[in-house]
Amino acid sequence: MHKKIALVSLLVILGLINWSIYGKENHLAEGKIVYIDLAPVDPRSLMQGDYMALNFSISDEVRKALSEKENNSRESNNLATADGYAVIRLDQRNIGVYKCLYNDQILSNDEILMRYRVRNGTVKFATNAWFFQEGHGKHYQSAMYGQFRVDGNGELLLVAMYDKDLKKLEPN
């Protein structure tokens, strides 16, 4: 009896994992391409290897908007720990620029929603690090944009790094 329960549990877990993988693969294949400008820092972690810490300019703009909203609010909603959506305007090259916080307004054709999360007073979009193989850091030194795939729910996946001319950065 215990073997049957263990087998059924294993099948359920494997099914859920595969469903999650399928969802991410679908997100990568069908999500809208958006480029967000970044301010990289190149630290090194002994445990994690080489990576680039990421900070996005739109994160700072969302944080400022949240602070203004909290200051203008009569009641304290503790917006510093709130998650939400930002409205991002896309230019002709799909470079995203912060427009405003989302408040159920209708979006124009050149606007999308991007989900943000606030953790420890910091606004985060998708990830705060780009990991790469040890010794390949020089290939990413000129990174100016992160390429994201954004799904219909505003969820983001970081796909690649690009330079100022939107040329993909990768080891040869």
Secondary structure, DSSP 8 states (H G I E B T S, - for coil): -HHHHHHHHHHHHHHHHHHHHHHHHHHHHHSEEEEEEB--B--EETTTEEEEE--BHHHHHHHHHHHHHHHH-SS---GGG--EEEEEEE-TT-BEEEEEE-SS----TTEEEEEEEEETTEEESS-SEEE--TT-GGGGTT--EEEEEE-TTS-EEEEEEE-TT--EE---
